[in-house]
Amino acid sequence: MINVGIVDDHAIVRTGLTQFLSENVDMRVMGVAANGIEALDLVRSNQIDVLVMDLSMPGHSGVDAMSDLRTQAPNVGILVLSCYPVEHYAVSLFRQGASGYLNKDCDPGDIMEAIRVISMGNRYITTQVAELLAQQVKRKGDVSPHEQLSDREFQVFLKLAQGDTVSAVAEQLSISVKTVSTYRTRLMEKMNLDSNCDLTYYAMKNGLIN
């Protein structure tokens, strides 16, 4: 039996996935969560094999939760199920420890297949993701500005791009304002941008935020 956890800020998605996955005799939904903080509580209080997690959630997003989940629950497989196109986030999230990435427009059967593959300790890599990974290896230094960021810099970048203040980011990530300011300075230099407005424009142009 594969124990699954579902993390999505939309109740209808949580309910739909729970019903869909429960129809499979080899899967059991152990619990649901609406954001990254609740996801951490979910894996602490339940024996979860695979966590099916959205990216865009208020407060503590899937991106925010990824590093904490990898630290606190390293054996839990994480299948990202997002509305964002694969090319926008997949490579970065695999680097951070995701076990699989699917767009919400995927065939429902792909979700079941991915969960089964990940539950065996493997990564679920679609043909599209494999091509993206191969392209990144070939390009080496020729990568997009946001792909040059560290995991934490990318996390801070997304929050600033969505309009969060430095103080708000510090509180959400449980780090100091000074540390956030340092990350901001570094990512601005790497991306050759000058202001938070530039960050927002870049993120929207590249489909990283809605």
N, C-alpha and C positions, 0 to 999 in steps of 0.2 A: 504494500500500500504506500502510495506517495502522498506525503503530507504537504499540502499547499497553503500558502498565505496569500491574500490579495490586498494590494495597496493602491487605492485610487480615490480621488476626492469626490467623485460622482457616485452617489448611492445606486443609481440605475446600472452603472457599470459593475460595481461590486456585486449587486444582486444577480445580474445577468451572468457574470463569470462564475459565480458560486453555483448557480443552477446548471450551467453548461458543464462545468468540470465535475459536478457531483453525479452526472449521468454516466461517468466512466467508472467502471468497477475497481480500477486500480488507483483511483485518486480520491482524496478526502480533503475538503477545505477545513482547515483548523481554525481559521479566524480571518477577519478583515480589518483594514486600517484605512484612514483617510488622509494621512500625511506621513512624512518621514519619521517624526517623533513617535507616532503610534506604531509605525513599522518596527522600530527598535523594541518597543514594549511587546509587540506581537511575537518576535523571535525569542525574546527573553522568557516569555511565559508559555510558549508552545514548542513542541518538537517539529520544526519546519524543515522540510527538505528543499523545497523550491518556493521562492517568493516571486510572485508576478506583480511587478511594480510600475506604476506610471511615473513620468518625469515631472510634469507640470502640476504642482500642488501648492496651495497657499501655505505660507509660513516656512515649513521645512520640506523642501522638494525632494524628488528622487535623487537628483544630483547631490544635494546636501547630505542625504542619508547614506549614499554609497560607501564613503570612506568609513563611517561609523559602523555600518553593517559588516564591512570586510574585517574591521578590527574586533568587533564584539561577537560576530557570528561567522567566522571564516569558512565554516563548512556548509553554510546555507547557499544554495544556488540562487542567483538573481536573474530572472528573465524580465528585461525591460520591455513593456508594452506601451508604446507611446504614439501620439498623433503626429509627432515630428518625423519627417522623412529620415530614412536610415542614414543618408550621407551627412546629415547635420550633427549627429551625436554618437553614432555607433562606435567609431574608432576610439574616440575619447573615453567612452564608457567601458569599452573592453579593456582599455589601458588601466582604468580605475578598478577593474575587478568584476565587471558584469559577466554573466555566463551566457547571455543571449540577448538579442535585440530584434523585436518585431514591431512593425507599424500596425496600428489598430485596424487598418484596412486589409490586413492579411486574411488568408483563409483560416477559418476556425480550426481546421485540422492541423495547421502549422503550430498553433498554440499547444495542442496536446502532444504533438511530436517533440516540440522544444522542451516541454516539461519532463517528458520521459527521458530524453537525452541528458538533460541537465541533472536529473535525479541520480544518474549513474556516475556523476562526477565529471562529466564532459562538458565542453562548451558547444552551444548550438550556433553554428556559423552558416548563414545562408550564402548562396552564391554571390549575392550583391555585396554582403559584408566582406566576403573573401576577396572580392575584386578591389574593394576600398582599402583593405589591409595591404594588398599587393601593391596598389598604387602608391601608398604611403611609403613603403619600403623603397620603391623605385625613385620616388621624388626626393627622398632624404631631406636636404635643406630647403627644397622648394615646396613649402607647406603654407597653408593659410595662417594669418597672424594669430588667430585664437588657438590653433593647433600647437603653437609654440609655448603655450602657457602650461604651468604645472597644474596638477589637479586642484590644489587650493586656490591658485590664481584664477583658474577657470570658474571655480565656484563663486569667488568674490566678483569676478567680472559679470557673471549673469545677474547677480543680485543688484549691483550698481546699475547695470543696463536696464533693469526693470524699475529703477527709481528709488531703491532703498538708500538711505543715508549711511554714512560710514558707521555711525553709532548703532543704527538698526542692524547692520550686517554683523557688527561685533557682538551684539546681544544674541542674535540668531545662531551664530557659530560658536558662541562661548569663548571668544578670544578678545584681546584688548583692542581698543580703538587705534592705538599706535600700530599694532600688528596689521590691522586692516588697511591703515594708511600706507604702510610699507608695501603690502601686496598691490594696492592700487597704483602706487608709483612704479613698481616693477612691471605690472601688466600694461600700463600706459606706455612705458618705454619700449616694451617688446612689440606692441601693436602700433606704435608710432601715432598715438592719438593724444589729444590735448585735454579733453573734458568728458564729463559724464554724458553729455549730449552726444558726443562722438561715439561713445560706447553704445548708447541706445540705438543710434542710427546704424552702426555696424551690425549689432545683434539682430535688428529687424531686417536689414538688407540680406543677411545671411540665413534668415529663418531660424534663429536660435531662440527667439522669444516671439510671442504673439503680438 
